[in-house]
Amino acid sequence: MEVKEAIMAFSQSEKIKAGLIWISQTLELLKGLPEKDKKGADQVSHALLHMIGHEVSLARAIAGKHEWHEIEALIDRAIIMMNSGVGQEATMHLTKALSITTTIGHRAMSLLKEKDLL
């Protein structure tokens, strides 16, 4: 990984990690909502998950290959789960995506520290 790529990977990984945590928490909150409120909350969750997916696509384009494609696939699976009405099951895929994102960010941060840029 080159320095420029590491900077972009680190930056994107932090944004994506935050988004994955937010959406996971949102899905947990969805479980406790009254039925009349679930449709609107579900639409917001979908929008948020799609925004995170766009950030992952951007990361793949600007920050090198890494495992971004795996994260995209996991987000796609989470969207399928949400569309199927079992959004709680999406959390498992989002947790895996978070783990991979954290690994990418850690590798990038390590390189930046090694180069005394962090």
C-alpha positions, 0 to 999 in steps of 0.5 A: 500500500502506498502512502496516498492510498493509505491516507484514503483507505484510513479516511474512508474506513473511519467513515464506513465504520461509523456508518456501519455502527449507526445502521447496526444500532438503528436496526436494533432500535427498529425491533422495539418500534410500534408497527405503525412507525416501522415503515418510516424507520425501515425506509431511513435504514435503507437510505442509510445503508445505501449511503454506506454502500456508496462510500464503500464503492468510493473507497474501492475506487480511490483507496485501492482494491483491498477487501472493499468488494467483500464489504460491498457483498456483505452490505448487499446481503444486509439489504436483501435481509432488510428487503425480506423483512428480517432486518435483524439478521442483517446485523450479522453481515454488517458486523462482518463488514465492520470487522473487515473495514477495521482491518483495512483501517488498521493496516492503513494506520500502521503504514502511516505511523511507520512513515511518521505521518500519524 
